[in-house]
Amino acid sequence: MELIDIKILCAITTIPERTMYRLVKDKDFPKLKIGRSVRFHKETVIQYLINKYGKI
């Protein structure tokens, strides 16, 4: 399982960083908090965004 940070996630999804930070505040958003940093599993996030908002 590959974990990525928010900057890489934004580059992959083409979602602006500011918008991504707003999305991450949602309690259902798939994230993994490790200490003070937050990491994401790319495929899980993409599937979540497709299910919630349609094609990205």
PyMOL Python script that loads the backbone (N, CA, C, O; Angstrom):
from pymol import cmd

cmd.read_pdbstr("""\
ATOM      1  N   MET A   1       0.853  -1.185   0.000  1.00  0.00           N
ATOM      2  CA  MET A   1       0.000   0.000   0.000  1.00  0.00           C
ATOM      3  C   MET A   1       0.888   1.233   0.000  1.00  0.00           C
ATOM      4  O   MET A   1       1.745   1.398   0.868  1.00  0.00           O
ATOM      5  N   GLU A   2       0.674   2.089  -0.975  1.00  0.00           N
ATOM      6  CA  GLU A   2       1.461   3.309  -1.102  1.00  0.00           C
ATOM      7  C   GLU A   2       0.711   4.474  -0.467  1.00  0.00           C
ATOM      8  O   GLU A   2      -0.429   4.760  -0.832  1.00  0.00           O
ATOM      9  N   LEU A   3       1.355   5.141   0.482  1.00  0.00           N
ATOM     10  CA  LEU A   3       0.769   6.312   1.113  1.00  0.00           C
ATOM     11  C   LEU A   3       1.419   7.560   0.534  1.00  0.00           C
ATOM     12  O   LEU A   3       2.637   7.620   0.365  1.00  0.00           O
ATOM     13  N   ILE A   4       0.589   8.556   0.234  1.00  0.00           N
ATOM     14  CA  ILE A   4       1.091   9.793  -0.354  1.00  0.00           C
ATOM     15  C   ILE A   4       0.651  10.983   0.487  1.00  0.00           C
ATOM     16  O   ILE A   4      -0.277  10.880   1.289  1.00  0.00           O
ATOM     17  N   ASP A   5       1.329  12.116   0.296  1.00  0.00           N
ATOM     18  CA  ASP A   5       0.942  13.319   1.032  1.00  0.00           C
ATOM     19  C   ASP A   5      -0.047  14.141   0.202  1.00  0.00           C
ATOM     20  O   ASP A   5      -0.382  13.780  -0.927  1.00  0.00           O
ATOM     21  N   ILE A   6      -0.498  15.235   0.777  1.00  0.00           N
ATOM     22  CA  ILE A   6      -1.559  16.016   0.141  1.00  0.00           C
ATOM     23  C   ILE A   6      -1.093  16.686  -1.155  1.00  0.00           C
ATOM     24  O   ILE A   6      -1.888  16.832  -2.084  1.00  0.00           O
ATOM     25  N   LYS A   7       0.162  17.092  -1.238  1.00  0.00           N
ATOM     26  CA  LYS A   7       0.662  17.736  -2.462  1.00  0.00           C
ATOM     27  C   LYS A   7       0.632  16.766  -3.643  1.00  0.00           C
ATOM     28  O   LYS A   7       0.223  17.137  -4.744  1.00  0.00           O
ATOM     29  N   ILE A   8       1.059  15.543  -3.417  1.00  0.00           N
ATOM     30  CA  ILE A   8       1.028  14.536  -4.482  1.00  0.00           C
ATOM     31  C   ILE A   8      -0.414  14.189  -4.838  1.00  0.00           C
ATOM     32  O   ILE A   8      -0.742  14.021  -6.012  1.00  0.00           O
ATOM     33  N   LEU A   9      -1.267  14.084  -3.835  1.00  0.00           N
ATOM     34  CA  LEU A   9      -2.683  13.795  -4.072  1.00  0.00           C
ATOM     35  C   LEU A   9      -3.320  14.882  -4.939  1.00  0.00           C
ATOM     36  O   LEU A   9      -4.105  14.577  -5.837  1.00  0.00           O
ATOM     37  N   CYS A  10      -2.991  16.127  -4.678  1.00  0.00           N
ATOM     38  CA  CYS A  10      -3.521  17.236  -5.473  1.00  0.00           C
ATOM     39  C   CYS A  10      -3.029  17.148  -6.918  1.00  0.00           C
ATOM     40  O   CYS A  10      -3.789  17.400  -7.853  1.00  0.00           O
ATOM     41  N   ALA A  11      -1.772  16.796  -7.094  1.00  0.00           N
ATOM     42  CA  ALA A  11      -1.225  16.676  -8.445  1.00  0.00           C
ATOM     43  C   ALA A  11      -1.905  15.543  -9.217  1.00  0.00           C
ATOM     44  O   ALA A  11      -2.184  15.684 -10.407  1.00  0.00           O
ATOM     45  N   ILE A  12      -2.169  14.440  -8.553  1.00  0.00           N
ATOM     46  CA  ILE A  12      -2.799  13.288  -9.194  1.00  0.00           C
ATOM     47  C   ILE A  12      -4.248  13.586  -9.574  1.00  0.00           C
ATOM     48  O   ILE A  12      -4.690  13.241 -10.670  1.00  0.00           O
ATOM     49  N   THR A  13      -4.978  14.223  -8.674  1.00  0.00           N
ATOM     50  CA  THR A  13      -6.405  14.460  -8.888  1.00  0.00           C
ATOM     51  C   THR A  13      -6.695  15.782  -9.593  1.00  0.00           C
ATOM     52  O   THR A  13      -7.829  16.017 -10.011  1.00  0.00           O
ATOM     53  N   THR A  14      -5.705  16.635  -9.731  1.00  0.00           N
ATOM     54  CA  THR A  14      -5.826  17.992 -10.279  1.00  0.00           C
ATOM     55  C   THR A  14      -6.801  18.856  -9.479  1.00  0.00           C
ATOM     56  O   THR A  14      -7.397  19.791 -10.014  1.00  0.00           O
ATOM     57  N   ILE A  15      -6.955  18.538  -8.212  1.00  0.00           N
ATOM     58  CA  ILE A  15      -7.774  19.336  -7.310  1.00  0.00           C
ATOM     59  C   ILE A  15      -6.837  20.306  -6.598  1.00  0.00           C
ATOM     60  O   ILE A  15      -5.811  19.885  -6.065  1.00  0.00           O
ATOM     61  N   PRO A  16      -7.168  21.599  -6.578  1.00  0.00           N
ATOM     62  CA  PRO A  16      -6.301  22.566  -5.899  1.00  0.00           C
ATOM     63  C   PRO A  16      -6.101  22.223  -4.416  1.00  0.00           C
ATOM     64  O   PRO A  16      -6.981  21.655  -3.770  1.00  0.00           O
ATOM     65  N   GLU A  17      -4.933  22.581  -3.903  1.00  0.00           N
ATOM     66  CA  GLU A  17      -4.581  22.235  -2.526  1.00  0.00           C
ATOM     67  C   GLU A  17      -5.583  22.802  -1.523  1.00  0.00           C
ATOM     68  O   GLU A  17      -5.952  22.125  -0.564  1.00  0.00           O
ATOM     69  N   ARG A  18      -6.016  24.023  -1.738  1.00  0.00           N
ATOM     70  CA  ARG A  18      -6.966  24.653  -0.816  1.00  0.00           C
ATOM     71  C   ARG A  18      -8.282  23.863  -0.770  1.00  0.00           C
ATOM     72  O   ARG A  18      -8.848  23.651   0.303  1.00  0.00           O
ATOM     73  N   THR A  19      -8.755  23.437  -1.927  1.00  0.00           N
ATOM     74  CA  THR A  19      -9.982  22.640  -2.004  1.00  0.00           C
ATOM     75  C   THR A  19      -9.780  21.286  -1.337  1.00  0.00           C
ATOM     76  O   THR A  19     -10.666  20.798  -0.635  1.00  0.00           O
ATOM     77  N   MET A  20      -8.615  20.680  -1.554  1.00  0.00           N
ATOM     78  CA  MET A  20      -8.332  19.373  -0.957  1.00  0.00           C
ATOM     79  C   MET A  20      -8.342  19.458   0.561  1.00  0.00           C
ATOM     80  O   MET A  20      -8.868  18.565   1.226  1.00  0.00           O
ATOM     81  N   TYR A  21      -7.764  20.529   1.123  1.00  0.00           N
ATOM     82  CA  TYR A  21      -7.784  20.698   2.581  1.00  0.00           C
ATOM     83  C   TYR A  21      -9.215  20.787   3.095  1.00  0.00           C
ATOM     84  O   TYR A  21      -9.515  20.281   4.176  1.00  0.00           O
ATOM     85  N   ARG A  22     -10.104  21.426   2.333  1.00  0.00           N
ATOM     86  CA  ARG A  22     -11.514  21.484   2.741  1.00  0.00           C
ATOM     87  C   ARG A  22     -12.160  20.099   2.696  1.00  0.00           C
ATOM     88  O   ARG A  22     -12.931  19.736   3.584  1.00  0.00           O
ATOM     89  N   LEU A  23     -11.836  19.328   1.650  1.00  0.00           N
ATOM     90  CA  LEU A  23     -12.394  17.977   1.530  1.00  0.00           C
ATOM     91  C   LEU A  23     -11.915  17.085   2.667  1.00  0.00           C
ATOM     92  O   LEU A  23     -12.683  16.278   3.191  1.00  0.00           O
ATOM     93  N   VAL A  24     -10.648  17.228   3.049  1.00  0.00           N
ATOM     94  CA  VAL A  24     -10.058  16.378   4.083  1.00  0.00           C
ATOM     95  C   VAL A  24     -10.719  16.617   5.440  1.00  0.00           C
ATOM     96  O   VAL A  24     -10.700  15.727   6.291  1.00  0.00           O
ATOM     97  N   LYS A  25     -11.294  17.781   5.661  1.00  0.00           N
ATOM     98  CA  LYS A  25     -11.970  18.068   6.932  1.00  0.00           C
ATOM     99  C   LYS A  25     -13.207  17.197   7.132  1.00  0.00           C
ATOM    100  O   LYS A  25     -13.656  17.013   8.264  1.00  0.00           O
ATOM    101  N   ASP A  26     -13.760  16.661   6.045  1.00  0.00           N
ATOM    102  CA  ASP A  26     -14.920  15.775   6.130  1.00  0.00           C
ATOM    103  C   ASP A  26     -14.518  14.506   6.882  1.00  0.00           C
ATOM    104  O   ASP A  26     -13.513  13.878   6.551  1.00  0.00           O
ATOM    105  N   LYS A  27     -15.297  14.134   7.884  1.00  0.00           N
ATOM    106  CA  LYS A  27     -14.938  12.972   8.719  1.00  0.00           C
ATOM    107  C   LYS A  27     -14.944  11.662   7.931  1.00  0.00           C
ATOM    108  O   LYS A  27     -14.296  10.700   8.343  1.00  0.00           O
ATOM    109  N   ASP A  28     -15.657  11.606   6.814  1.00  0.00           N
ATOM    110  CA  ASP A  28     -15.721  10.392   6.006  1.00  0.00           C
ATOM    111  C   ASP A  28     -14.587  10.284   4.987  1.00  0.00           C
ATOM    112  O   ASP A  28     -14.409   9.236   4.367  1.00  0.00           O
ATOM    113  N   PHE A  29     -13.821  11.362   4.813  1.00  0.00           N
ATOM    114  CA  PHE A  29     -12.735  11.354   3.832  1.00  0.00           C
ATOM    115  C   PHE A  29     -11.672  10.346   4.255  1.00  0.00           C
ATOM    116  O   PHE A  29     -11.242  10.359   5.409  1.00  0.00           O
ATOM    117  N   PRO A  30     -11.239   9.470   3.341  1.00  0.00           N
ATOM    118  CA  PRO A  30     -10.269   8.421   3.711  1.00  0.00           C
ATOM    119  C   PRO A  30      -8.861   8.992   3.910  1.00  0.00           C
ATOM    120  O   PRO A  30      -8.184   9.358   2.949  1.00  0.00           O
ATOM    121  N   LYS A  31      -8.440   9.060   5.161  1.00  0.00           N
ATOM    122  CA  LYS A  31      -7.124   9.587   5.492  1.00  0.00           C
ATOM    123  C   LYS A  31      -6.524   8.780   6.626  1.00  0.00           C
ATOM    124  O   LYS A  31      -7.231   8.113   7.381  1.00  0.00           O
ATOM    125  N   LEU A  32      -5.228   8.852   6.729  1.00  0.00           N
ATOM    126  CA  LEU A  32      -4.511   8.156   7.786  1.00  0.00           C
ATOM    127  C   LEU A  32      -3.643   9.174   8.498  1.00  0.00           C
ATOM    128  O   LEU A  32      -2.715   9.728   7.907  1.00  0.00           O
ATOM    129  N   LYS A  33      -3.937   9.420   9.753  1.00  0.00           N
ATOM    130  CA  LYS A  33      -3.171  10.392  10.525  1.00  0.00           C
ATOM    131  C   LYS A  33      -2.040   9.665  11.236  1.00  0.00           C
ATOM    132  O   LYS A  33      -2.267   8.731  12.005  1.00  0.00           O
ATOM    133  N   ILE A  34      -0.832  10.105  10.968  1.00  0.00           N
ATOM    134  CA  ILE A  34       0.360   9.530  11.587  1.00  0.00           C
ATOM    135  C   ILE A  34       1.052  10.662  12.339  1.00  0.00           C
ATOM    136  O   ILE A  34       1.720  11.502  11.737  1.00  0.00           O
ATOM    137  N   GLY A  35       0.888  10.675  13.644  1.00  0.00           N
ATOM    138  CA  GLY A  35       1.420  11.787  14.421  1.00  0.00           C
ATOM    139  C   GLY A  35       0.710  13.065  14.005  1.00  0.00           C
ATOM    140  O   GLY A  35      -0.515  13.160  14.078  1.00  0.00           O
ATOM    141  N   ARG A  36       1.488  14.041  13.571  1.00  0.00           N
ATOM    142  CA  ARG A  36       0.901  15.304  13.130  1.00  0.00           C
ATOM    143  C   ARG A  36       0.692  15.369  11.621  1.00  0.00           C
ATOM    144  O   ARG A  36       0.107  16.327  11.115  1.00  0.00           O
ATOM    145  N   SER A  37       1.161  14.368  10.908  1.00  0.00           N
ATOM    146  CA  SER A  37       1.013  14.390   9.453  1.00  0.00           C
ATOM    147  C   SER A  37      -0.153  13.505   9.015  1.00  0.00           C
ATOM    148  O   SER A  37      -0.563  12.581   9.717  1.00  0.00           O
ATOM    149  N   VAL A  38      -0.665  13.820   7.837  1.00  0.00           N
ATOM    150  CA  VAL A  38      -1.793  13.079   7.268  1.00  0.00           C
ATOM    151  C   VAL A  38      -1.332  12.483   5.948  1.00  0.00           C
ATOM    152  O   VAL A  38      -0.725  13.168   5.125  1.00  0.00           O
ATOM    153  N   ARG A  39      -1.622  11.215   5.753  1.00  0.00           N
ATOM    154  CA  ARG A  39      -1.269  10.521   4.516  1.00  0.00           C
ATOM    155  C   ARG A  39      -2.532   9.903   3.930  1.00  0.00           C
ATOM    156  O   ARG A  39      -3.537   9.714   4.615  1.00  0.00           O
ATOM    157  N   PHE A  40      -2.443   9.593   2.630  1.00  0.00           N
ATOM    158  CA  PHE A  40      -3.606   9.092   1.901  1.00  0.00           C
ATOM    159  C   PHE A  40      -3.216   7.892   1.053  1.00  0.00           C
ATOM    160  O   PHE A  40      -2.104   7.825   0.529  1.00  0.00           O
ATOM    161  N   HIS A  41      -4.133   6.953   0.922  1.00  0.00           N
ATOM    162  CA  HIS A  41      -3.961   5.829   0.004  1.00  0.00           C
ATOM    163  C   HIS A  41      -4.627   6.261  -1.296  1.00  0.00           C
ATOM    164  O   HIS A  41      -5.840   6.462  -1.348  1.00  0.00           O
ATOM    165  N   LYS A  42      -3.824   6.401  -2.337  1.00  0.00           N
ATOM    166  CA  LYS A  42      -4.254   6.996  -3.602  1.00  0.00           C
ATOM    167  C   LYS A  42      -5.532   6.369  -4.155  1.00  0.00           C
ATOM    168  O   LYS A  42      -6.492   7.082  -4.447  1.00  0.00           O
ATOM    169  N   GLU A  43      -5.555   5.063  -4.301  1.00  0.00           N
ATOM    170  CA  GLU A  43      -6.705   4.399  -4.915  1.00  0.00           C
ATOM    171  C   GLU A  43      -7.978   4.589  -4.086  1.00  0.00           C
ATOM    172  O   GLU A  43      -9.061   4.779  -4.639  1.00  0.00           O
ATOM    173  N   THR A  44      -7.843   4.537  -2.762  1.00  0.00           N
ATOM    174  CA  THR A  44      -9.002   4.705  -1.884  1.00  0.00           C
ATOM    175  C   THR A  44      -9.588   6.103  -2.012  1.00  0.00           C
ATOM    176  O   THR A  44     -10.807   6.263  -2.065  1.00  0.00           O
ATOM    177  N   VAL A  45      -8.730   7.114  -2.061  1.00  0.00           N
ATOM    178  CA  VAL A  45      -9.199   8.496  -2.196  1.00  0.00           C
ATOM    179  C   VAL A  45      -9.869   8.711  -3.548  1.00  0.00           C
ATOM    180  O   VAL A  45     -10.931   9.331  -3.620  1.00  0.00           O
ATOM    181  N   ILE A  46      -9.267   8.211  -4.608  1.00  0.00           N
ATOM    182  CA  ILE A  46      -9.851   8.374  -5.936  1.00  0.00           C
ATOM    183  C   ILE A  46     -11.218   7.698  -6.002  1.00  0.00           C
ATOM    184  O   ILE A  46     -12.161   8.264  -6.555  1.00  0.00           O
ATOM    185  N   GLN A  47     -11.333   6.505  -5.449  1.00  0.00           N
ATOM    186  CA  GLN A  47     -12.623   5.805  -5.430  1.00  0.00           C
ATOM    187  C   GLN A  47     -13.655   6.573  -4.608  1.00  0.00           C
ATOM    188  O   GLN A  47     -14.818   6.656  -5.002  1.00  0.00           O
ATOM    189  N   TYR A  48     -13.244   7.134  -3.472  1.00  0.00           N
ATOM    190  CA  TYR A  48     -14.130   7.947  -2.637  1.00  0.00           C
ATOM    191  C   TYR A  48     -14.647   9.158  -3.420  1.00  0.00           C
ATOM    192  O   TYR A  48     -15.844   9.445  -3.407  1.00  0.00           O
ATOM    193  N   LEU A  49     -13.741   9.863  -4.100  1.00  0.00           N
ATOM    194  CA  LEU A  49     -14.130  11.053  -4.859  1.00  0.00           C
ATOM    195  C   LEU A  49     -15.075  10.705  -6.000  1.00  0.00           C
ATOM    196  O   LEU A  49     -16.024  11.444  -6.262  1.00  0.00           O
ATOM    197  N   ILE A  50     -14.830   9.594  -6.680  1.00  0.00           N
ATOM    198  CA  ILE A  50     -15.711   9.163  -7.768  1.00  0.00           C
ATOM    199  C   ILE A  50     -17.091   8.816  -7.228  1.00  0.00           C
ATOM    200  O   ILE A  50     -18.103   9.196  -7.816  1.00  0.00           O
ATOM    201  N   ASN A  51     -17.133   8.095  -6.110  1.00  0.00           N
ATOM    202  CA  ASN A  51     -18.425   7.713  -5.524  1.00  0.00           C
ATOM    203  C   ASN A  51     -19.215   8.936  -5.050  1.00  0.00           C
ATOM    204  O   ASN A  51     -20.436   8.983  -5.198  1.00  0.00           O
ATOM    205  N   LYS A  52     -18.521   9.917  -4.483  1.00  0.00           N
ATOM    206  CA  LYS A  52     -19.205  11.066  -3.912  1.00  0.00           C
ATOM    207  C   LYS A  52     -19.549  12.142  -4.945  1.00  0.00           C
ATOM    208  O   LYS A  52     -20.625  12.736  -4.886  1.00  0.00           O
ATOM    209  N   TYR A  53     -18.635  12.395  -5.894  1.00  0.00           N
ATOM    210  CA  TYR A  53     -18.797  13.517  -6.809  1.00  0.00           C
ATOM    211  C   TYR A  53     -18.908  13.135  -8.277  1.00  0.00           C
ATOM    212  O   TYR A  53     -19.122  14.005  -9.121  1.00  0.00           O
ATOM    213  N   GLY A  54     -18.769  11.874  -8.596  1.00  0.00           N
ATOM    214  CA  GLY A  54     -18.776  11.464  -9.997  1.00  0.00           C
ATOM    215  C   GLY A  54     -17.363  11.468 -10.531  1.00  0.00           C
ATOM    216  O   GLY A  54     -16.400  11.496  -9.765  1.00  0.00           O
ATOM    217  N   LYS A  55     -17.240  11.441 -11.831  1.00  0.00           N
ATOM    218  CA  LYS A  55     -15.920  11.356 -12.465  1.00  0.00           C
ATOM    219  C   LYS A  55     -15.063  12.574 -12.115  1.00  0.00           C
ATOM    220  O   LYS A  55     -15.541  13.708 -12.141  1.00  0.00           O
ATOM    221  N   ILE A  56     -13.788  12.325 -11.786  1.00  0.00           N
ATOM    222  CA  ILE A  56     -12.882  13.442 -11.474  1.00  0.00           C
ATOM    223  C   ILE A  56     -11.949  13.698 -12.630  1.00  0.00           C
ATOM    224  O   ILE A  56     -11.111  14.598 -12.560  1.00  0.00           O
TER     225      ILE A  56
END
""", "prot")
cmd.dss("prot")
cmd.show_as("cartoon", "prot")
cmd.util.cbc("prot")
cmd.orient("prot")
